[in-house]
Amino acid sequence: MIFLEQNAVEEAVDMYQELPRWDECIAVAQAKGHPALEKLRRSYHQWLMDTRQEERAGELQESQGDGLAAIGLYLKAGLPAKAARLVPAREELLANTELVEHVTAALVKGELCERAGDLFEKIRNPERALECYCQGSAFMKAVELARLAFPVEVVRLEEAWGDHLVQQKQLDAAINHYTAARCSIKAIEAALGARQWKKAIYILDLQDRNTASKYYPRVAQHYASLQEYEVRRVPCWGWRQCSTE
């Protein structure tokens, strides 16, 4: 502040370089119209690279409107999500096939498959997008995309979604996906595992006798343990009475 009050711009700029406090150095040079502003920016960039601050260097390039350079630096810093954020912003970046491949490969390597799928959708590559969504267990996006581009895949994806939910111990949520995939046995098992007895009965009522007979005793034992001995409907078999005997 003292240097600037005395209009000693050169001294202020030199001091900030020595500290080093490059942000303030550049800000002063820009505010005062310093003739070496671009040279100072290059020196700042080089200092960031020498000190292995690729992320900050990328942010600097981004602020100056050089998206391509920023993406390269973000990838070098191991920040593919930051790189991916910039690609859709400009048509020339989206049209750069090699660049998109580099970014999506980095996203997949970093286990950010859903983000890779989003990027593939942006460049109208539904096959790769669906592959990435499945790899990243982003089944909602996978099913939505399949309904538009690959309708025959929807049933398979609904089953895979159910399997994923079961692995995550979300049995209740898996039931509807198994039903949509016409996987009755898996739907019954999920309903019983989730202790969703009414849902289990509803699904069982739609099955043939051989299939349902394996599961009705488990349902009956549950209601018997609650001392709920009411009559329950079994469509193909007539009426049966659960009793204490």
ROLUMVO-481876 format. One record per residue (C-alpha): residue number from 0; residue in three letters; x, z, y. Coordinates in steps of 0.02 Angstrom, whole numbers. Last residue first. Example, Ala and Ser with C-alpha at 12.3 -4.5 7.8 and 13.67 -1.06 7.14 Angstrom:
! ROLUMVO-481876
+-----+--------+--------+--------+--------+
! num ! residu !      x !      z !      y !
+-----+--------+--------+--------+--------+
!   1 !    SER !    684 !    357 !    -53 !
!   0 !    ALA !    615 !    390 !   -225 !
+-----+--------+--------+--------+--------+
//
This chain:
! ROLUMVO-481876
+-----+--------+--------+--------+--------+
! num ! residu !      x !      z !      y !
+-----+--------+--------+--------+--------+
! 244 !    GLU !  -2666 !    747 !  -3813 !
! 243 !    THR !  -2659 !    781 !  -3626 !
! 242 !    SER !  -2753 !    621 !  -3588 !
! 241 !    CYS !  -2717 !    447 !  -3526 !
! 240 !    GLN !  -2872 !    340 !  -3559 !
! 239 !    ARG !  -2865 !    155 !  -3590 !
! 238 !    TRP !  -2979 !     16 !  -3534 !
! 237 !    GLY !  -2973 !   -167 !  -3590 !
! 236 !    TRP !  -2807 !   -239 !  -3648 !
! 235 !    CYS !  -2784 !   -393 !  -3542 !
! 234 !    PRO !  -2821 !   -312 !  -3374 !
! 233 !    VAL !  -2745 !   -138 !  -3395 !
! 232 !    ARG !  -2843 !    -24 !  -3279 !
! 231 !    ARG !  -2801 !    159 !  -3266 !
! 230 !    VAL !  -2914 !    306 !  -3311 !
! 229 !    GLU !  -2862 !    470 !  -3230 !
! 228 !    TYR !  -2744 !    597 !  -3306 !
! 227 !    GLU !  -2645 !    646 !  -3152 !
! 226 !    GLN !  -2556 !    798 !  -3218 !
! 225 !    LEU !  -2403 !    754 !  -3113 !
! 224 !    SER !  -2297 !    742 !  -3271 !
! 223 !    ALA !  -2438 !    637 !  -3346 !
! 222 !    TYR !  -2423 !    517 !  -3199 !
! 221 !    HIS !  -2238 !    492 !  -3232 !
! 220 !    GLN !  -2259 !    481 !  -3420 !
! 219 !    ALA !  -2390 !    346 !  -3397 !
! 218 !    VAL !  -2273 !    241 !  -3291 !
! 217 !    ARG !  -2136 !    256 !  -3420 !
! 216 !    PRO !  -2260 !    215 !  -3559 !
! 215 !    TYR !  -2316 !     59 !  -3462 !
! 214 !    TYR !  -2142 !    -18 !  -3466 !
! 213 !    LYS !  -2113 !    -96 !  -3637 !
! 212 !    SER !  -2298 !   -137 !  -3659 !
! 211 !    ALA !  -2293 !   -245 !  -3502 !
! 210 !    THR !  -2183 !   -380 !  -3576 !
! 209 !    ASN !  -2274 !   -397 !  -3743 !
! 208 !    ARG !  -2444 !   -386 !  -3659 !
! 207 !    ASP !  -2416 !   -526 !  -3534 !
! 206 !    GLN !  -2377 !   -483 !  -3354 !
! 205 !    LEU !  -2488 !   -477 !  -3198 !
! 204 !    ASP !  -2542 !   -296 !  -3224 !
! 203 !    LEU !  -2357 !   -250 !  -3235 !
! 202 !    ILE !  -2327 !   -309 !  -3057 !
! 201 !    TYR !  -2469 !   -202 !  -2987 !
! 200 !    ILE !  -2419 !    -54 !  -3097 !
! 199 !    ALA !  -2239 !    -62 !  -3035 !
! 198 !    LYS !  -2297 !    -72 !  -2854 !
! 197 !    LYS !  -2405 !     82 !  -2881 !
! 196 !    TRP !  -2259 !    172 !  -2964 !
! 195 !    GLN !  -2130 !    144 !  -2830 !
! 194 !    ARG !  -2008 !    264 !  -2908 !
! 193 !    ALA !  -1864 !    159 !  -2841 !
! 192 !    GLY !  -1798 !    134 !  -3017 !
! 191 !    LEU !  -1972 !     92 !  -3077 !
! 190 !    ALA !  -1996 !    -36 !  -2939 !
! 189 !    ALA !  -1823 !   -109 !  -2968 !
! 188 !    GLU !  -1852 !   -124 !  -3155 !
! 187 !    ILE !  -2020 !   -207 !  -3126 !
! 186 !    ALA !  -1947 !   -331 !  -3001 !
! 185 !    LYS !  -1802 !   -370 !  -3118 !
! 184 !    ILE !  -1925 !   -405 !  -3259 !
! 183 !    SER !  -2036 !   -512 !  -3147 !
! 182 !    CYS !  -1901 !   -626 !  -3079 !
! 181 !    ARG !  -2019 !   -747 !  -2991 !
! 180 !    ALA !  -1892 !   -768 !  -2849 !
! 179 !    ALA !  -2021 !   -707 !  -2723 !
! 178 !    THR !  -2055 !   -558 !  -2837 !
! 177 !    TYR !  -1870 !   -523 !  -2850 !
! 176 !    HIS !  -1859 !   -528 !  -2660 !
! 175 !    ASN !  -2010 !   -413 !  -2643 !
! 174 !    ILE !  -1934 !   -283 !  -2760 !
! 173 !    ALA !  -1759 !   -279 !  -2685 !
! 172 !    ALA !  -1809 !   -174 !  -2534 !
! 171 !    ASP !  -1866 !    -33 !  -2648 !
! 170 !    LEU !  -1706 !    -40 !  -2748 !
! 169 !    GLN !  -1588 !    -17 !  -2601 !
! 168 !    LYS !  -1446 !     55 !  -2706 !
! 167 !    GLN !  -1322 !    -67 !  -2625 !
! 166 !    GLN !  -1300 !   -153 !  -2794 !
! 165 !    VAL !  -1490 !   -166 !  -2804 !
! 164 !    LEU !  -1491 !   -247 !  -2631 !
! 163 !    HIS !  -1363 !   -376 !  -2687 !
! 162 !    ASP !  -1464 !   -418 !  -2843 !
! 161 !    GLY !  -1620 !   -441 !  -2736 !
! 160 !    TRP !  -1528 !   -558 !  -2619 !
! 159 !    ALA !  -1462 !   -655 !  -2768 !
! 158 !    GLU !  -1641 !   -673 !  -2832 !
! 157 !    GLU !  -1701 !   -733 !  -2661 !
! 156 !    LEU !  -1553 !   -853 !  -2656 !
! 155 !    ARG !  -1599 !   -933 !  -2821 !
! 154 !    VAL !  -1780 !   -955 !  -2765 !
! 153 !    VAL !  -1727 !  -1030 !  -2597 !
! 152 !    GLU !  -1605 !  -1158 !  -2669 !
! 151 !    VAL !  -1734 !  -1296 !  -2696 !
! 150 !    PRO !  -1779 !  -1288 !  -2512 !
! 149 !    PHE !  -1603 !  -1342 !  -2458 !
! 148 !    ALA !  -1601 !  -1385 !  -2272 !
! 147 !    LEU !  -1744 !  -1294 !  -2187 !
! 146 !    ARG !  -1789 !  -1161 !  -2314 !
! 145 !    ALA !  -1605 !  -1148 !  -2358 !
! 144 !    LEU !  -1558 !  -1100 !  -2180 !
! 143 !    GLU !  -1685 !   -958 !  -2175 !
! 142 !    VAL !  -1631 !   -902 !  -2349 !
! 141 !    ALA !  -1447 !   -897 !  -2302 !
! 140 !    LYS !  -1481 !   -811 !  -2137 !
! 139 !    MET !  -1575 !   -671 !  -2225 !
! 138 !    PHE !  -1446 !   -672 !  -2365 !
! 137 !    ALA !  -1296 !   -627 !  -2260 !
! 136 !    SER !  -1201 !   -570 !  -2416 !
! 135 !    GLY !  -1038 !   -631 !  -2337 !
! 134 !    GLN !  -1003 !   -755 !  -2475 !
! 133 !    CYS !  -1186 !   -809 !  -2470 !
! 132 !    TYR !  -1179 !   -838 !  -2283 !
! 131 !    CYS !  -1014 !   -930 !  -2301 !
! 130 !    GLU !  -1081 !  -1050 !  -2432 !
! 129 !    LEU !  -1239 !  -1079 !  -2331 !
! 128 !    ALA !  -1135 !  -1123 !  -2177 !
! 127 !    ARG !  -1023 !  -1239 !  -2278 !
! 126 !    GLU !  -1173 !  -1337 !  -2340 !
! 125 !    PRO !  -1263 !  -1328 !  -2172 !
! 124 !    ASN !  -1124 !  -1417 !  -2074 !
! 123 !    ARG !  -1210 !  -1448 !  -1908 !
! 122 !    ILE !  -1065 !  -1396 !  -1795 !
! 121 !    LYS !  -1160 !  -1242 !  -1737 !
! 120 !    GLU !  -1213 !  -1204 !  -1916 !
! 119 !    PHE !  -1030 !  -1200 !  -1966 !
! 118 !    LEU !   -998 !  -1074 !  -1827 !
! 117 !    ASP !  -1139 !   -961 !  -1885 !
! 116 !    GLY !  -1072 !   -971 !  -2063 !
! 115 !    ALA !   -900 !   -918 !  -2004 !
! 114 !    ARG !   -979 !   -769 !  -1916 !
! 113 !    GLU !  -1066 !   -723 !  -2079 !
! 112 !    CYS !   -902 !   -738 !  -2172 !
! 111 !    LEU !   -811 !   -608 !  -2069 !
! 110 !    GLU !   -705 !   -552 !  -2216 !
! 109 !    GLY !   -545 !   -572 !  -2114 !
! 108 !    LYS !   -493 !   -717 !  -2225 !
! 107 !    VAL !   -665 !   -792 !  -2198 !
! 106 !    LEU !   -646 !   -777 !  -2009 !
! 105 !    ALA !   -470 !   -849 !  -2013 !
! 104 !    ALA !   -530 !   -999 !  -2113 !
! 103 !    THR !   -674 !  -1020 !  -1990 !
! 102 !    VAL !   -554 !  -1022 !  -1842 !
! 101 !    HIS !   -430 !  -1143 !  -1919 !
! 100 !    GLU !   -568 !  -1260 !  -1979 !
!  99 !    VAL !   -649 !  -1256 !  -1806 !
!  98 !    LEU !   -484 !  -1304 !  -1726 !
!  97 !    GLU !   -455 !  -1448 !  -1846 !
!  96 !    THR !   -630 !  -1515 !  -1815 !
!  95 !    ASN !   -615 !  -1513 !  -1625 !
!  94 !    ALA !   -793 !  -1562 !  -1579 !
!  93 !    LEU !   -842 !  -1380 !  -1554 !
!  92 !    LEU !   -695 !  -1360 !  -1434 !
!  91 !    GLU !   -743 !  -1516 !  -1336 !
!  90 !    GLU !   -923 !  -1455 !  -1325 !
!  89 !    ARG !   -877 !  -1291 !  -1241 !
!  88 !    ALA !   -952 !  -1118 !  -1264 !
!  87 !    PRO !   -970 !  -1137 !  -1453 !
!  86 !    VAL !   -783 !  -1107 !  -1480 !
!  85 !    LEU !   -758 !   -954 !  -1369 !
!  84 !    ARG !   -841 !   -822 !  -1478 !
!  83 !    ALA !   -748 !   -886 !  -1631 !
!  82 !    ALA !   -581 !   -839 !  -1553 !
!  81 !    LYS !   -638 !   -662 !  -1520 !
!  80 !    ALA !   -701 !   -650 !  -1698 !
!  79 !    PRO !   -536 !   -720 !  -1763 !
!  78 !    LEU !   -434 !   -575 !  -1691 !
!  77 !    GLY !   -271 !   -575 !  -1790 !
!  76 !    ALA !   -163 !   -582 !  -1633 !
!  75 !    LYS !   -109 !   -760 !  -1677 !
!  74 !    LEU !   -293 !   -807 !  -1692 !
!  73 !    TYR !   -326 !   -732 !  -1520 !
!  72 !    LEU !   -177 !   -827 !  -1451 !
!  71 !    GLY !   -236 !   -994 !  -1519 !
!  70 !    ILE !   -412 !   -962 !  -1454 !
!  69 !    ALA !   -345 !   -922 !  -1281 !
!  68 !    ALA !   -243 !  -1083 !  -1276 !
!  67 !    LEU !   -398 !  -1185 !  -1319 !
!  66 !    GLY !   -508 !  -1090 !  -1196 !
!  65 !    ASP !   -397 !  -1121 !  -1044 !
!  64 !    GLY !   -517 !  -1066 !   -907 !
!  63 !    GLN !   -399 !   -950 !   -813 !
!  62 !    SER !   -491 !   -795 !   -874 !
!  61 !    GLU !   -473 !   -861 !  -1052 !
!  60 !    GLN !   -285 !   -884 !  -1030 !
!  59 !    LEU !   -269 !   -703 !   -971 !
!  58 !    GLU !   -379 !   -640 !  -1111 !
!  57 !    GLY !   -269 !   -733 !  -1235 !
!  56 !    ALA !   -113 !   -654 !  -1160 !
!  55 !    ARG !   -196 !   -484 !  -1176 !
!  54 !    GLU !   -230 !   -520 !  -1360 !
!  53 !    GLU !    -55 !   -589 !  -1389 !
!  52 !    GLN !     31 !   -432 !  -1327 !
!  51 !    ARG !    190 !   -457 !  -1426 !
!  50 !    THR !    308 !   -390 !  -1291 !
!  49 !    ASP !    393 !   -560 !  -1275 !
!  48 !    MET !    222 !   -644 !  -1274 !
!  47 !    LEU !    156 !   -532 !  -1136 !
!  46 !    TRP !    316 !   -558 !  -1036 !
!  45 !    GLN !    299 !   -746 !  -1056 !
!  44 !    HIS !    121 !   -741 !   -991 !
!  43 !    TYR !    173 !   -636 !   -842 !
!  42 !    SER !    315 !   -756 !   -805 !
!  41 !    ARG !    195 !   -902 !   -812 !
!  40 !    ARG !     77 !   -812 !   -694 !
!  39 !    LEU !    221 !   -775 !   -576 !
!  38 !    LYS !    269 !   -959 !   -574 !
!  37 !    GLU !     89 !  -1004 !   -533 !
!  36 !    LEU !     86 !   -880 !   -389 !
!  35 !    ALA !    256 !   -933 !   -316 !
!  34 !    PRO !    184 !   -986 !   -147 !
!  33 !    HIS !     99 !   -816 !   -122 !
!  32 !    GLY !    -76 !   -840 !    -53 !
!  31 !    LYS !    -92 !   -658 !     -3 !
!  30 !    ALA !   -237 !   -616 !   -117 !
!  29 !    GLN !   -163 !   -715 !   -262 !
!  28 !    ALA !      9 !   -636 !   -248 !
!  27 !    VAL !    -69 !   -462 !   -232 !
!  26 !    ALA !   -180 !   -487 !   -386 !
!  25 !    ILE !    -36 !   -563 !   -485 !
!  24 !    CYS !     76 !   -413 !   -453 !
!  23 !    GLU !    -66 !   -290 !   -483 !
!  22 !    ASP !    -98 !   -366 !   -654 !
!  21 !    TRP !     89 !   -376 !   -687 !
!  20 !    ARG !    128 !   -193 !   -675 !
!  19 !    PRO !    306 !   -185 !   -738 !
!  18 !    LEU !    373 !    -72 !   -649 !
!  17 !    GLU !    498 !   -207 !   -597 !
!  16 !    GLN !    368 !   -344 !   -577 !
!  15 !    TYR !    259 !   -229 !   -468 !
!  14 !    MET !    408 !   -193 !   -356 !
!  13 !    ASP !    451 !   -377 !   -335 !
!  12 !    VAL !    271 !   -418 !   -283 !
!  11 !    ALA !    268 !   -275 !   -158 !
!  10 !    GLU !    437 !   -326 !    -86 !
!   9 !    GLU !    381 !   -507 !    -65 !
!   8 !    VAL !    219 !   -454 !     18 !
!   7 !    ALA !    303 !   -348 !    153 !
!   6 !    ASN !    155 !   -363 !    271 !
!   5 !    GLN !    197 !   -188 !    335 !
!   4 !    GLU !     28 !   -124 !    272 !
!   3 !    LEU !     65 !   -221 !    112 !
!   2 !    PHE !    227 !   -127 !     83 !
!   1 !    ILE !    143 !     41 !    118 !
!   0 !    MET !      0 !      0 !      0 !
+-----+--------+--------+--------+--------+
//
